[in-house]
Amino acid sequence: MTQSLEDDSATLLEPEELHVRLEPLSTVQDSEDQADQSLHNGSTVSTKHDFESPKGKSRPRRDTADTDTDCYVTEESRNYFLSNESSDYSRLGYHSRHSKTFQKVTYRRNSGFQSENDVNHFCAKLYHTKRKILHLKNYHDEARAMRDISKFVKHPIVLFKIHHTLWEDIAKEMILTLAEDKPDLNLDVELTLKSVTSKDADFVIPECVQGISESPHGPVTEQSFITVIGITNAVTDSQVVMCLLKQPFNFGIGAEEIRFICLVLAPIKHTKHTKSALEVARTYSTLFADDRLRRNLLNTHSPEEFAHEFELECSRIQIEHQKRVNRMNSIATSLKTRNYSSQSLSELQVVIEEEKFVPGRDLIKDIQNRAKHYLSDYIGDLKDGTSVQKIISTTLFLYFALLLPGIAFGVLHSKYTDGKIDSKDVVVAQALSGLLFSIFSGQHLVVITTTIPVVIYTKIVYTISQNWDDGDGSFFHTFYAMTGISNAFFLILYAFCGASKIMAYCSRSTEEILELFISVAFIVDSVKFLKLEFSKNYCFDSLDSALNVSKRAAEASESYCDPTKPILTLLLICVTVYVGVQIFNFKNSPYLTAGKRLLVADYALVVAVGAGAFVGSYCFQNIELTKFVVNESKPLFQIVEFRKPPVMSVFAALGLGFVVSFLFFMEGNISASIVNKPSNKLKKGSSFHYDMLVTGLINAILSIFCLPWLHGALPHSPLHVRALADIEEHIENGHVTETIVYVRETRLTTLVAHILIGVSVIMIPYPLNLIPIPVLYGLFVFLAVTSLGELQIWERFVLIFTEQSLYPPFHYVRKVPQKIIHCFTLLQMLQLTALCMVSFGSSAYLKMLFPFIIVSLIPIREWVLPKIISKRHLVALDGDH
């Protein structure tokens, strides 16, 4: 059945027929699933492009000649073509299972246009793309790959930081350089150039290989490198030319930020498959797939250094190959010794895991693993100016992020303990424990500090100690020390027993619930402080009208009613948060260069605190705001006098110490787990058991001096890692995703930051009290807000209120139905609500259940959620990260 539509905008010489045949080809979902599945073993994408002018373009009328035109359009384009009343198309049946289906549309028409304008209904050209997945090259098993790399290393041809605006100019310069460096090739430049460019369009590369990277949002095209394949008779064997561009080059969708170009030229006829152009391209694409190599190449300053990095990479591959051979030989010997010669490596692993429990074995493994990296932790990342700048900015970030919240926590400690522990004690504890942890810990990227739950437990300890106090309050120190030492004992016990292995069952869901809870706790604590300021100074109740508030405030005594104080408090919190967030997001702005934008963003916290302090202490210096006070006569270090305690107090201290150790165990391990997650790409390994031992010993020392306890904390630890990281941005379907390329695993940031904190003790109370308390609470909110961007649970929570058509291209959006995504998010929010109810409740004894609620999140995820949501969907929503 054919239905003719008359075009009102043009007069045709005679009626035309257009037969449309829609053939389903592939969907975005199918291609992404294929790419996602291939990532398990690593892969690259090979793309072949053909570019032709459309047949049937305006030309003299031919009555007998018909024209077939193939074009690939989306469903949206199809709807326009087939439903627009101004189009002279005939419509046939159409069926699609997916809303984003690509269709092959064949237009068959009689050429009979009266004018050139009628052709404007069609695309200017046609674009043909073929894709297939290539696995990464295995240098250990494919011998030809190492020969190709060694061949390039012996005679490298590198174009260093060139700048062109057209691909044809870049390709021509690369080919000319090859012809000059190897004159014996007698290279036909024009013929070779035709093999890597299109005569119809400058932006089309006939055949190329790109990488696929795994991001928290699923697989994305690696846009920093491209390997261009040219097959030509101009060469008799494969030739390789490298190019590092001065600025990112835009090759089109999926290749918008190319910095590295590898040109592979190969003859049309080749004797072996391993010598083909595609295999050679796969060899070098696998090299560029290593983000460490790309980062090192970007930091080179000459073509010689560029080639030297390739030589070092070749040496590293050979060393790893030898280690692999030795490891396989060792396994074979072990199999033979144990009479398991017929068993596989996986079976041997099961046998090893079933060995008897040995206390301290995991602890010793952690020490052995980290000891070999200890020296490089200090000097390994001081090789270039970028790293030095990152270390300086991260050190200042840690200094303010630990010192200022520490002062705020000290205010709470002083309030809950009647001045027994104050801000100076918190700062001293932070400096001492931070120095010890930065020197002796295994995973030094974890940041230890006091937290809101620690403040709550200190309040509980003080309350219980009053049952045995003589009236002078001195028994609190004894009871606090006993509780802290028992807490340290259990932490050390956990370390020797390898209890941290339970973190193997701690999924991303559990980690992010706790991270989001910490952010909520920061905001709630700031709101409580703001509410307290208004209740003390604004002088109004619920029965007053808005007009009477100002009148009552004016009539009240100045010492009691001063509405300017709470209003200024609100202003300072807002100023600190606004300035900090704006500077933090400056890296996403179009101003300055990318490096300078990152430099500015690294100092967001410092600028925010400075701005808040300037507004509060200078612009409004006549308004007296809340300031922290300390007991200046109290010595910095004073050993607790252990009097003979009552028997019941000893058991109470043991019980409280066990509960506190649960809190330290879960928060410390979750912090370490987030720091060591695969997406951070750390190279030196984890140290769960050894770090637990160090944390226990540090807290034992703090307890003896009646100083606040500390443990691995959120969100400081992941923010510390991110501050030390090099991050690449990728644009996928208009959505920007960030990928960590490299993290500087240095001890210098925590070491120097805590030395500065130690020096700051002499600045208490003056001049640190020039920073108003509202600025400190604004800092809480800033830390909470900036940590939300990395949480998938927050992304999914926002999706609940987002129009479905505007969903970003996250991998779980493509793989999981919308209602299941929202169901999983709401279940997480229910668990978060339970945490908040226990933590923010009015009962101090109810808050003691907080660590057990955290522990219960693990069995809920392992046993309850799989009964509600299918395993396949849980893997997509809560898989590896």
Residue, then its C-alpha position, 0 to 999 in steps of 0.5 A: m500500500t502506498q500513500s502519496l503526500e503532496d508537497d506544498s512548498a514545491t511544484l513537481l513536474e510529475p508525481e514521484e514515488l518513494h518506497v521506504r523499507l525499514e530494516p531493524l539493525s541494532t540498538v544503543q542498548d545492544s551495542e552498550d551491552q556488548a561493550d559492557q560485557s567485553l570489559h570483563n577481559g578488557s577491550t578496544v573498539s575498532t571502527k571503520h568509516d565509509f563516507e559517500s555522497p548520497k546517490g540520487k542527488s539533484r541531477p538531470r531527470r532520467d525517466t528510466a533510472d531509479t536510485d537506492t539510498d541507504c541512510y541510518v536514522t534514529e526513531e526521532s528522525r524517522n518520525y519526522f520524515l514519515s509524519n511531517e506533512s510537508s514531506d513527499y514520502s510514502r509510509l509503510g509498516y514499522h516495528s521497534r522494540h526500543s525507543k532508541t533504535f537505529q534503522k536502515v532506511t532505503y529510499r527508492r525514488n524516481s529522480g525528477f526534481q524541478s529545482e535544486n531546493d528540493v534536495n534540501h529535504f535530504c542529508a548532505k552526505l551518508y556516513h557508514t560505520k562498522r564497529k567490533i570489539l577487540h580484546l586487549k593484547n596479551y603481551h605475555d602470550e602473543a610474541r609478535a606484539m613485543r617485537d612490534i614495540s621493540k621495533f618502534v623503540k629502536h627507531p621512534i618517530v614522534l611528533f611532539k606537541i604539534h598544533h593543527t586544526l584539520w586532521e588532514d594537516i596532522a596526517k600529512e605532517m606525520i607522513l612527511t616526517l616518516a618519509e624524511d626519517k626513512p628515505d629508503l621507503n620512497l614513500d608516496v606521500e599523496l597515496t599514503l595520505k589518501s589511505v587515512t583521510s576522506k576526500d569527501a570530509d575532513f573529519v572522517i577517519p576511514e578506520c581507527v581503534q579506540g578504547i573503552s573505559e569502565s566508569p562508575h556510570g558504565p562503559v564510555t569511549e576513551q577519548s584521549f587517544i586514537t589509533v588510525i589505520g592506513i592500508t596502502n601499497a605505498v609501504t611494504d611492511s608496517q610503519v608506526v608514527m606517534c603524535l602528541l598534540k599540544q591541545p585536545f583535538n575534536f574528531g567528532i562524537g566519541a573522540e572529542e578530546i584526543r591528545f595521542i594519535c598513533l598512525v599505523l601504515a600497513p601494506i594491502k597484502h600481508t603474509k601472516h595474520t599477526k602482521s596485519a594492520l589491525e593486529v599492529a594497531r591493537t598492539y599499540s592501542t593496548l599500550f595507550a589503554d594504560d592510563r599510567l603511560r598516557r599520564n607519563l607521556l603527557n608530562t614529557h618535554s621532548p620527543e626523546e623523553f616521549a620515546h624513553e617512556f615507551e622504552l620504560e614501558c617495554s621494560r616493565i612489560q618484560i619484567e611482568h612477563q618474567k614475574r608471571v613465568n616465575r609465579m606459574n612455575s612456583i604454582a606448578t611446583s606447589l601443585k606437585t608437592r601437594n599432589y594436586s598436579s591435575q588441579s587447576l590454579s583456581e582449585l589451588q586457591v581454594v586449598i590455600e584458603e582452607e588452611k588453618f586459621v593463624p592469628g596475625r597472619d593477615l597482619i604480617k601480610d599487610i606489613q610485608n606488602r606496605a614495607k616495600h613501598y615505604l620510601s616511595d611514599y615520601i619521595g615517589d611523587l616529587k618528580d614534576g611541578t604538577s605533583v608538587q602543586k597537588i601536594i601543596s594544595t592537598t596539604l592546605f586542604l587537610y590542614f583547614a578541613l581537620l583544624l577548623p572542624g576540630i575546633a567545632f568538635g572541641v566546642l561540643h566536647s566542652k559543652y558535653t563534658d563540662g570543660k573537661i575536654d575542649s578545643k585545644d585538646v581536640v587540636v592536640a589529639q589531631a596533631l599527635s595522632g595524625l603524625l603517628f598515623s601518617i608515619f606508621s600506618g599502612q594506607h596513609l591516604v585514610v584520614i583519621t579524625t574525631t567525628i560526631p558519633v565520637v562526640i556523642y559517645t564521649k557525652i555518654v561516657y561523661t553521663i555514666s561516670q557521674n554515677w561514681d563521681d565524688g562531686d569534683g568530676s575527677f572520676f570522668h578522666t579515670f572512666y574515660a581512660m578505662t573505656g578508651i583502653s578497652n576500646a583499643f584492646f578490642l581494636i588490636l584483637y580485631a587486627f590479630c584475628g583478621a576481622s576486617k575480612i568481613m569487609a568482603y561482604c560490605s558492598r557499595s550500598t553499605e558504604e554509600i549509606l554511611e557516607l550519605f549519613i555523615s553528610v546529613a549529620f554535618i548538615v543537621d549539626s549546622v542546623k542545630f547550631l543555627k536554631l540555637e542561635f535564633s532561639k537565644n537571640y531572636c526573642f520570638d515564639s510561635l504565637d507572635s506575628a511577624l510584625n511583633v517580632s521586630k518590636r519585641a526584639a527592640e524592646a527587649s534587653e540588649s544582652y538577651c535579644d540581638p537579632t543581628k547575631p543569628i542573622l549574621t550567623l546565617l549569613l556567614i554559613c551561607v557565604t562560606v558554603y556559597v564561596g566554597v562551592q563556587i570555587f570548587n565548581f570553577k574547574n567546570s567553567p570555561y575560564l582560564t586554562a584547564g590546569k589553572r581552573l584545577l589549581v583554583a578549585d584545589y584551594a576552594l576550602v581555603v578561600a571559603v574559610g578566608a571569605g567567611a572569616f573576613v566578612g565576620s571579623y572585619c566587615f561586621q567587627n562591631i557584632e560580637l559572635t560566638k567564639f570558642v573558649v579554652n582553659e589556657s591554664k590546663p597543660l597540654f599533656q597530663i597523664v590520667e591518675f588511675r584511682k582504684p575504680p569501683v568494680m561495676s565501673v570497670f565492667a561498664a568501661l569494658g562494655l562501652g569500650f566494646v561498643v565504641s570499638f564496633l563504631f571504630f571498626m566499621e567506620g575505619n574499615i568502610s573509610a579504607s574500603i572507599v579509599n581502596k576501591p578499584s576506580n581510584k586505581l591505587k597501586k600499592g595495595s590496602s592495609f586493613h588489619y595493620d591500620m586497625l592495629v595502629t588505630g588501636l595503639i594510637n587511641a590507647i595513647l590518647s586515652i592515657f592523656c584524656l584526649p579525644w579519640l580518633h578513627g578513619a573518617l568520612p568524608h575526609s578520606p575520599l576527599h583526600v584521595r580525590a584532591l591528590a588525583d589526576i582526573e579525566e573528563h569524558i563527554e558521553n551523550g552530552h553528559v560529563t563523566e569523570t575518571i580518576v587516572y592517577v593518584r599520588e600515594t604520598r605520606l607528605t600531605t598528612l605528615v605536613a598538614h599535621i605538623l601545621i596543626g601542631v604548630s597551630v596549637i600556639m595560635i589557640p585561642y588567638p588568632l584562631n578565634l578570629i574565625p567565627i564559629p558560624v564559619l566552622y559550621g559553614l565548613f561542615v555544610f561545604l564538606a557535606v555538599t561537595s561529597l554528594g557528587e561522588l555518591q551514586i545513591w544521591e544520583r539515584f535519589v535525584l532521578i526520582f524527581t527528574e523527568q525520565s527523558l532527561y535521565p543521564p546515560f548511567h549504566y544502571v539506567r540502561k540495564v534496570p527498569q525505572k521502578i526497580i531503580h527507585c525501589f532500590t533507592l527508597l530501600q537505601m533511604l529507609q536504612l539511612t532513616a534508621l541510622c538517623m533516628v538512632s543517631f539524632g534521637s534524644s536518648a543517649y542510650l539509644k545512640m549506643l545502638f548506632p554501631f550495631i545498626i551499621v553492622s546490620l546493613i551488611p546482612i540486609r544487603e546480603w540476604v534481604l535485598p536479594k529477596i526483593i530485587s533480582k540478582r541481575h539488577l542488584v549487580a547493575l545497581d550495586g556492583d563493583h566500583 
